[in-house]
Amino acid sequence: MSHYHFQPIREQGRLILDTVLASPEFAECSMKETLTFRLACEEIIMNVIFYAYPNDVEGFLDVDVQKSTASPATSGAPETAAAAAAEAPARITIRFTDGGIPFNPLEREKPDTQMAWKLRDIGGLGIFLVIKKMDEVRYTYADNKNILTIEKGVAK
């Protein structure tokens, strides 16, 4: 697991994004998987930078990246179990933690993607894309911190 602590975060969006995506957990991801994670991470990071901390408060952002492999239930010879484990899908989980204003992006109303661009309200499309592209998105608020976790299966 990789852990990153960023403070200050203002004007650091590109550095934060590039640092997170350089994590060893992404080393074996395909280009498509990497671009999907880039889209999701950039949206979340930029939202924290621009909206989490009011009045020019210099906040923090912690990012934890973990890659895990599912353990398939197998019986039989160790060779069979090893082969099954080698074929098991991997998952990458990224947890973003900030101390900003409590905000659950999952409670936002879904944008009307059928409406003309010029008629749409600003906001909400980014988290909508994150939810669509990730297998799982979870939010909690604990110890005065926003914790947004995204998870997606990847090829080994």
Wavefront OBJ file of the C-alpha trace (Angstrom):
o trace
v 0.000 0.000 0.000
v 1.176 3.503 -0.810
v 0.355 6.441 1.455
v 0.772 10.088 0.474
v 0.262 13.210 2.566
v -0.010 16.519 0.736
v 0.086 19.848 2.505
v -0.249 22.500 1.271
v -2.526 21.458 -1.577
v -3.383 24.770 -3.241
v -1.755 25.015 -6.683
v -0.512 21.413 -6.316
v -3.135 19.546 -8.368
v -0.793 18.274 -11.071
v 1.888 17.221 -8.579
v -0.670 15.377 -6.438
v -2.215 13.626 -9.452
v 1.134 12.639 -10.965
v 2.440 11.385 -7.610
v -0.636 9.226 -6.973
v -0.628 7.750 -10.494
v 3.096 6.959 -10.219
v 2.279 4.585 -7.332
v 3.607 1.055 -7.881
v 0.033 -0.252 -7.626
v -0.628 1.139 -11.122
v 2.520 -0.347 -12.706
v 0.740 -3.225 -14.430
v -2.410 -1.346 -15.431
v -3.317 -1.046 -19.089
v -3.449 2.367 -20.731
v -7.261 2.273 -20.580
v -7.237 1.442 -16.860
v -4.675 4.164 -16.166
v -6.714 6.772 -18.035
v -9.856 5.749 -16.144
v -8.080 6.173 -12.811
v -6.573 9.476 -14.027
v -10.044 10.848 -14.807
v -11.456 9.807 -11.420
v -8.444 10.940 -9.379
v -8.172 14.288 -11.141
v -11.844 15.040 -10.522
v -11.609 14.181 -6.828
v -8.280 15.955 -6.239
v -9.393 19.161 -7.971
v -12.675 19.214 -6.045
v -10.784 18.954 -2.758
v -8.368 21.707 -3.788
v -11.064 24.121 -4.956
v -13.965 23.416 -2.616
v -12.978 21.604 0.585
v -11.263 24.467 2.374
v -12.894 27.916 2.539
v -11.297 31.325 2.982
v -7.864 30.314 1.746
v -7.386 27.806 4.575
v -4.379 25.703 3.640
v -5.653 22.179 4.088
v -4.334 18.693 3.555
v -5.132 15.707 1.400
v -4.110 12.158 2.264
v -4.262 9.516 -0.453
v -3.906 5.782 0.132
v -3.566 3.419 -2.827
v -3.879 -0.326 -2.408
v -3.875 -3.159 -4.915
v -5.326 -6.451 -3.810
v -5.998 -9.753 -5.460
v -9.163 -11.661 -4.762
v -8.581 -15.009 -3.149
v -10.640 -17.518 -5.098
v -12.043 -20.469 -3.215
v -10.273 -23.517 -4.551
v -9.693 -27.019 -3.441
v -7.212 -29.535 -4.596
v -3.523 -29.473 -5.322
v -1.379 -26.432 -4.496
v -0.652 -26.048 -8.218
v -4.378 -25.612 -8.873
v -4.689 -23.005 -6.138
v -1.645 -21.138 -7.459
v -3.022 -21.151 -11.004
v -6.401 -19.910 -9.781
v -4.750 -17.127 -7.772
v -2.743 -16.062 -10.817
v -5.984 -15.685 -12.802
v -7.924 -13.930 -10.023
v -8.833 -10.326 -10.808
v -7.005 -7.580 -8.971
v -8.624 -4.481 -7.472
v -7.206 -1.050 -6.880
v -8.668 0.933 -4.016
v -7.896 4.616 -3.550
v -8.935 6.470 -0.401
v -8.933 10.276 -0.372
v -9.071 11.924 3.072
v -9.360 15.656 3.716
v -10.230 17.833 6.692
v -12.403 20.245 4.757
v -16.068 21.138 4.936
v -18.212 17.991 5.318
v -19.463 17.130 1.841
v -20.842 13.870 0.499
v -20.550 14.054 -3.293
v -22.667 10.908 -3.613
v -25.692 12.859 -2.399
v -25.534 15.274 -5.321
v -28.404 15.101 -7.749
v -27.387 13.284 -10.915
v -26.925 15.660 -13.848
v -29.390 15.512 -16.718
v -27.066 14.291 -19.457
v -29.855 14.633 -22.036
v -30.157 18.386 -21.485
v -28.269 20.779 -23.768
v -24.885 21.841 -22.352
v -25.832 25.510 -22.241
v -28.922 24.781 -20.134
v -27.235 22.602 -17.514
v -26.313 23.764 -14.046
v -22.590 23.851 -13.358
v -21.311 21.007 -11.206
v -22.019 17.353 -10.651
v -20.831 15.935 -13.955
v -17.362 15.053 -12.631
v -18.540 12.931 -9.710
v -21.161 11.432 -12.035
v -18.310 10.242 -14.289
v -16.365 8.915 -11.288
v -19.387 6.866 -10.203
v -19.922 5.557 -13.742
v -16.274 4.580 -14.281
v -15.526 3.000 -10.894
v -16.924 -0.320 -9.639
v -17.551 1.120 -6.195
v -17.551 4.602 -4.662
v -18.056 5.116 -0.911
v -18.150 8.179 1.304
v -17.895 8.490 5.064
v -17.342 11.370 7.429
v -15.368 10.422 10.530
v -13.122 12.284 12.982
v -13.888 15.580 11.201
v -12.628 14.182 7.898
v -14.206 13.496 4.517
v -13.217 10.039 3.305
v -14.013 9.182 -0.293
v -13.015 5.715 -1.475
v -13.034 4.530 -5.065
v -12.441 0.966 -6.201
v -12.081 -0.728 -9.557
v -11.133 -4.169 -10.776
v -8.097 -4.352 -13.050
v -6.274 -6.990 -15.016
v -3.176 -8.192 -13.226
l 1 2 3 4 5 6 7 8 9 10 11 12 13 14 15 16 17 18 19 20 21 22 23 24 25 26 27 28 29 30 31 32 33 34 35 36 37 38 39 40 41 42 43 44 45 46 47 48 49 50 51 52 53 54 55 56 57 58 59 60 61 62 63 64 65 66 67 68 69 70 71 72 73 74 75 76 77 78 79 80 81 82 83 84 85 86 87 88 89 90 91 92 93 94 95 96 97 98 99 100 101 102 103 104 105 106 107 108 109 110 111 112 113 114 115 116 117 118 119 120 121 122 123 124 125 126 127 128 129 130 131 132 133 134 135 136 137 138 139 140 141 142 143 144 145 146 147 148 149 150 151 152 153 154 155 156
